[in-house]
Amino acid sequence: MKKLELYKCSHTTINWFKSYLGDRKQRVSLNGFMSSLALLETWCKNNCMVLNTDTTKVLLITTPHKRARLNVQFSLTFKNIHLKSSKSEKLLGVHVNENLQWDDHVKKIKKKISNNLWLLSRIKTFIPLSARIIFYKAYIQPHLDFCNVVWGGTNNKNLYKLYVVQKKVM
Protein backbone atom coordinates (compact mmCIF):
# COMPACT_ATOMS: atom_id res chain seq x y z
CA MET A 1 0.00 0.00 0.00
CA LYS A 2 2.95 2.29 0.65
CA LYS A 3 4.02 1.89 -2.99
CA LEU A 4 0.55 2.96 -4.14
CA GLU A 5 0.91 6.06 -1.96
CA LEU A 6 4.30 6.74 -3.58
CA TYR A 7 2.62 6.47 -6.99
CA LYS A 8 0.24 9.23 -5.80
CA CYS A 9 -2.86 7.04 -5.83
CA SER A 10 -5.86 8.47 -3.99
CA HIS A 11 -6.92 7.10 -0.60
CA THR A 12 -10.04 5.66 -2.23
CA THR A 13 -7.89 3.77 -4.75
CA ILE A 14 -5.59 2.49 -2.02
CA ASN A 15 -8.58 1.33 0.03
CA TRP A 16 -9.97 -0.47 -3.04
CA PHE A 17 -6.70 -2.38 -3.46
CA LYS A 18 -6.47 -2.98 0.28
CA SER A 19 -9.92 -4.58 0.36
CA TYR A 20 -9.07 -6.73 -2.66
CA LEU A 21 -5.66 -7.82 -1.40
CA GLY A 22 -6.49 -7.98 2.29
CA ASP A 23 -5.74 -11.16 4.24
CA ARG A 24 -3.76 -12.71 1.38
CA LYS A 25 -0.27 -14.12 1.58
CA GLN A 26 2.54 -14.38 -0.92
CA ARG A 27 5.72 -16.33 -1.55
CA VAL A 28 8.84 -14.77 -2.97
CA SER A 29 11.77 -16.33 -4.80
CA LEU A 30 14.90 -14.20 -5.00
CA ASN A 31 18.42 -15.27 -5.96
CA GLY A 32 17.54 -18.92 -5.48
CA PHE A 33 16.07 -18.40 -2.00
CA MET A 34 12.37 -19.18 -1.52
CA SER A 35 10.46 -17.48 1.28
CA SER A 36 8.14 -19.50 3.46
CA LEU A 37 4.81 -20.48 1.84
CA ALA A 38 2.06 -17.75 1.39
CA LEU A 39 -0.55 -20.34 2.65
CA LEU A 40 -2.41 -19.87 -0.65
CA GLU A 41 -3.19 -23.56 -0.98
CA THR A 42 -4.49 -23.72 2.60
CA TRP A 43 -6.53 -20.54 2.12
CA CYS A 44 -8.10 -21.93 -1.06
CA LYS A 45 -8.90 -25.20 0.69
CA ASN A 46 -10.40 -23.49 3.77
CA ASN A 47 -12.56 -21.24 1.58
CA CYS A 48 -13.69 -24.05 -0.74
CA MET A 49 -11.99 -22.26 -3.61
CA VAL A 50 -10.43 -24.12 -6.49
CA LEU A 51 -7.64 -22.22 -8.19
CA ASN A 52 -7.73 -22.79 -11.94
CA THR A 53 -4.04 -22.85 -12.87
CA ASP A 54 -4.96 -22.62 -16.58
CA THR A 55 -6.56 -19.19 -16.15
CA THR A 56 -4.77 -17.77 -13.09
CA LYS A 57 -2.06 -15.29 -14.03
CA VAL A 58 0.71 -13.46 -12.22
CA LEU A 59 0.94 -9.69 -12.54
CA LEU A 60 4.01 -7.96 -11.07
CA ILE A 61 3.17 -4.31 -10.46
CA THR A 62 6.18 -2.02 -10.13
CA THR A 63 7.87 0.90 -11.83
CA PRO A 64 9.66 0.29 -15.15
CA HIS A 65 12.90 1.41 -13.50
CA LYS A 66 12.64 -1.14 -10.68
CA ARG A 67 11.57 -3.85 -13.12
CA ALA A 68 14.72 -3.22 -15.16
CA ARG A 69 16.84 -3.64 -12.02
CA LEU A 70 15.34 -7.05 -11.23
CA ASN A 71 17.94 -9.58 -12.23
CA VAL A 72 15.72 -12.59 -11.68
CA GLN A 73 13.09 -14.34 -13.71
CA PHE A 74 9.84 -13.72 -11.86
CA SER A 75 7.70 -16.83 -11.56
CA LEU A 76 5.07 -18.28 -9.29
CA THR A 77 3.93 -21.85 -8.86
CA PHE A 78 0.88 -23.39 -7.24
CA LYS A 79 0.91 -27.11 -6.47
CA ASN A 80 4.07 -27.41 -8.61
CA ILE A 81 2.34 -25.83 -11.62
CA HIS A 82 3.94 -22.73 -13.13
CA LEU A 83 1.44 -19.86 -13.36
CA LYS A 84 1.52 -17.69 -16.50
CA SER A 85 2.77 -14.11 -16.27
CA SER A 86 0.88 -11.14 -17.65
CA LYS A 87 1.58 -7.46 -18.31
CA SER A 88 -2.07 -6.37 -18.04
CA GLU A 89 -5.18 -7.98 -16.60
CA LYS A 90 -8.79 -7.18 -15.88
CA LEU A 91 -9.39 -7.21 -12.11
CA LEU A 92 -12.92 -6.68 -10.85
CA GLY A 93 -13.81 -4.94 -14.10
CA VAL A 94 -10.79 -2.63 -14.19
CA HIS A 95 -7.88 -3.18 -16.59
CA VAL A 96 -4.63 -2.88 -14.61
CA ASN A 97 -1.18 -3.00 -16.15
CA GLU A 98 2.23 -3.84 -14.72
CA ASN A 99 3.10 -0.14 -14.24
CA LEU A 100 -0.23 0.73 -12.60
CA GLN A 101 -1.13 2.98 -15.50
CA TRP A 102 -4.65 3.19 -16.84
CA ASP A 103 -3.97 3.43 -20.60
CA ASP A 104 -5.43 -0.05 -21.28
CA HIS A 105 -8.54 0.66 -19.24
CA VAL A 106 -9.16 4.03 -20.89
CA LYS A 107 -8.67 2.43 -24.32
CA LYS A 108 -11.34 -0.19 -23.49
CA ILE A 109 -13.76 2.43 -22.17
CA LYS A 110 -13.23 4.61 -25.24
CA LYS A 111 -13.95 1.64 -27.53
CA LYS A 112 -17.16 0.74 -25.68
CA ILE A 113 -18.36 4.34 -25.71
CA SER A 114 -17.51 4.72 -29.40
CA ASN A 115 -19.49 1.60 -30.27
CA ASN A 116 -22.52 2.92 -28.41
CA LEU A 117 -22.10 6.35 -29.98
CA TRP A 118 -22.19 4.78 -33.43
CA LEU A 119 -25.47 3.09 -32.53
CA LEU A 120 -26.84 6.36 -31.14
CA SER A 121 -25.86 8.21 -34.32
CA ARG A 122 -27.90 5.70 -36.35
CA ILE A 123 -31.07 6.12 -34.28
CA LYS A 124 -30.93 9.70 -32.96
CA THR A 125 -32.98 11.18 -35.80
CA PHE A 126 -35.83 8.82 -34.91
CA ILE A 127 -35.98 9.46 -31.16
CA PRO A 128 -36.53 12.60 -29.09
CA LEU A 129 -33.84 14.24 -26.97
CA SER A 130 -35.30 12.75 -23.79
CA ALA A 131 -34.79 9.24 -25.18
CA ARG A 132 -31.21 10.11 -26.22
CA ILE A 133 -30.51 11.22 -22.67
CA ILE A 134 -31.87 7.91 -21.35
CA PHE A 135 -29.68 6.08 -23.88
CA TYR A 136 -26.64 8.05 -22.70
CA LYS A 137 -27.35 7.31 -19.03
CA ALA A 138 -27.89 3.62 -19.75
CA TYR A 139 -25.19 2.80 -22.31
CA ILE A 140 -22.44 5.42 -22.08
CA GLN A 141 -22.28 6.98 -18.62
CA PRO A 142 -21.90 3.64 -16.76
CA HIS A 143 -18.59 3.03 -18.56
CA LEU A 144 -17.30 6.38 -17.32
CA ASP A 145 -18.63 5.93 -13.78
CA PHE A 146 -17.59 2.32 -13.10
CA CYS A 147 -14.72 2.32 -10.59
CA ASN A 148 -13.66 5.79 -11.66
CA VAL A 149 -12.38 6.39 -8.13
CA VAL A 150 -9.71 3.80 -8.99
CA TRP A 151 -8.70 4.81 -12.52
CA GLY A 152 -9.98 8.40 -12.56
CA GLY A 153 -6.62 9.75 -11.43
CA THR A 154 -5.12 8.77 -14.77
CA ASN A 155 -3.00 11.23 -16.72
CA ASN A 156 -4.49 14.23 -18.52
CA LYS A 157 -3.89 12.64 -21.93
CA ASN A 158 -6.21 9.74 -21.05
CA LEU A 159 -8.80 12.04 -19.50
CA TYR A 160 -8.77 14.18 -22.64
CA LYS A 161 -9.37 11.10 -24.83
CA LEU A 162 -12.50 10.32 -22.82
CA TYR A 163 -13.58 13.96 -22.85
CA VAL A 164 -13.35 14.11 -26.64
CA VAL A 165 -15.33 10.92 -27.20
CA GLN A 166 -17.96 11.94 -24.64
CA LYS A 167 -18.47 15.33 -26.33
CA LYS A 168 -19.67 13.47 -29.45
CA VAL A 169 -22.72 12.22 -27.60
CA MET A 170 -25.30 14.82 -28.52
Stockholm file with secondary structure:
# STOCKHOLM 1.0

chainA/1-170         MKKLELYKCSHTTINWFKSYLGDRKQRVSLNGFMSSLALLETWCKNNCMVLNTDTTKVLLITTPHKRARLNVQFSLTFKNIHLKSSKSEKLLGVHVNENLQWDDHVKKIKKKISNNLWLLSRIKTFIPLSARIIFYKAYIQPHLDFCNVVWGGTNNKNLYKLYVVQKKVM
#=GR chainA/1-170 SS CHHHHHTTCCHHHHHHHHHHHTTCCCCCEETTEECSCCCHHHHHHHTTCCCCTTTCEECCCCCHHHHHHCCSCCCEEETTEEEEECSEEEETTEEEETTCCCHHHHHHHHHHHHHHHHHHHHHGGGSCHHHHHHHHHHHTHHHHHTTHHHHTTCCHHHHHHHHHHHHTCC
#=GC SS_cons         CHHHHHTTCCHHHHHHHHHHHTTCCCCCEETTEECSCCCHHHHHHHTTCCCCTTTCEECCCCCHHHHHHCCSCCCEEETTEEEEECSEEEETTEEEETTCCCHHHHHHHHHHHHHHHHHHHHHGGGSCHHHHHHHHHHHTHHHHHTTHHHHTTCCHHHHHHHHHHHHTCC
//
